[in-house]
Amino acid sequence: MQNNPELNGKYLGTITQDFVIVAETLKEASYEIRKRGFSDFPIFPISKVEIPIGQLLIGKNDLATKWNYYAAFLDEFVQRKLIDKENVEKFQSTYKDPDEFCCLFVVDQEFTNFIFIPYPED
């Protein structure tokens, strides 16, 4: 559940370019999800096409990004059986500090995985 070595330049480049644009919004959404008690484990699914996971937060046409950004959390991933109930503890133990890292769930034709990207320093 760590950054996957298969995360090649194709993904890392476009995700990093987008992340500079959306990082502040995602960080604020993560804070709000935790503050309001929805979950201690916010997850931001991203995809180039529409997906039925989470709520659309930033559409790729909103800020001229390459990815759509959704807001979700651990419970939804368990309910949708994207994370098995038996693996919840493992996910929680590998989840990085949400004040410092953004948990992205990358959904693309050739690649689907969780990655953690550090928020830019203020």
N, C-alpha and C positions, 0 to 999 in steps of 0.2 A: 504494500500500500504506500510505498514511497515513490519518489519520482522515478519513472521507468526509463531505463537506458534506451528503450525503443523510441523514446520521445525525440525523434530526429529533428534536424534543422528545419524541416518543412513546418512542423508544428511549433517548435520553440520560437522560431522567428515571427510567425504571425501572431501567436499568443502574446509574446513579449511586446510587440508593437501595439497591439490592442490594449494590453494591460496598463500601459502608461496612461492611456486615455480614460480607462474605466476604473482604475484602482481606487480612487477616492470614493466613488459611488459604491463600489463593492464593500469597501471597508466600513462605510457608514451603514450599509444594509446589514452587514455582519453584526455590527454593534447593536442595531435596533432589534434584530432577531433574538439576540441573547438578552438584551435589556428587557424586552417584552415577555420573556419567558417561553418563547416558542421552542427554542432549542439551544443547547450549548455547542452544537455542532452544525453551523451553517455550511451549506454546500452550494456552489454556484455552477450548475451545469452550463456548458457552452456548446454551441453547435452552429454550423453554417446554415442549417435548415431548421424549420420549426420542429420542436420536440414536445412531448406531453409531460415533461418533468418540471415541476416547480412553476413559478409565475414569471412571465417575461419581465425582466427588469430594464434591460437595454437592448433594443433591436439594432441589428447591424446597420440599418438605415438611419437610426436616430443620431448616431455620432460618427457615421462613416467608418465603422469598424468591420472587420472581416467575420466576426462571430456575433451570434445572439447570446445574451447573458440572461440566465434565469436565476431566481432565488429559490432555494429549497433547503431542506434540513434532513438530518439523519432519519427521523421517523418516516418521512415519505419514501426514502430509499428502502427502508425495511418493508413498508407496506407494499411497495411495488416489486418486492423481491429482487431488488438490485443489490442489496446486501442481505445475506442470510442472517437470521436471528442469532445463529451460532457464532457469527463473525462480528457482531456488534461490539463486543468487548475489545477485540483485536483492532477494529476500526478506531474506537475511542482512544486506545493506547497509542496508536500511531498518528492520530490527528495532531497537527501542530498548533501552537498558540494562535488563536484567531485574531489577536491584536497585532500579530506580526506577520502571519501568513494567510493567504487566501487559498481555500480549498476549492479547486476547480474540478469539475467532472467533464472531461473532454469527450464529446460524442462526434465521431466522424466515421466515414465509411471504412477506413483502414485502421482506426485507432479508437479505443474507448478505454479510458482509465482516469483515475484520480491523480492530480498533480497539486503540489503545494508551491505557491509562488510568494516570495516575500513582498510585502508592500514596500513601496519606495519610502525612504527615510524623509521626514519632513524637512 
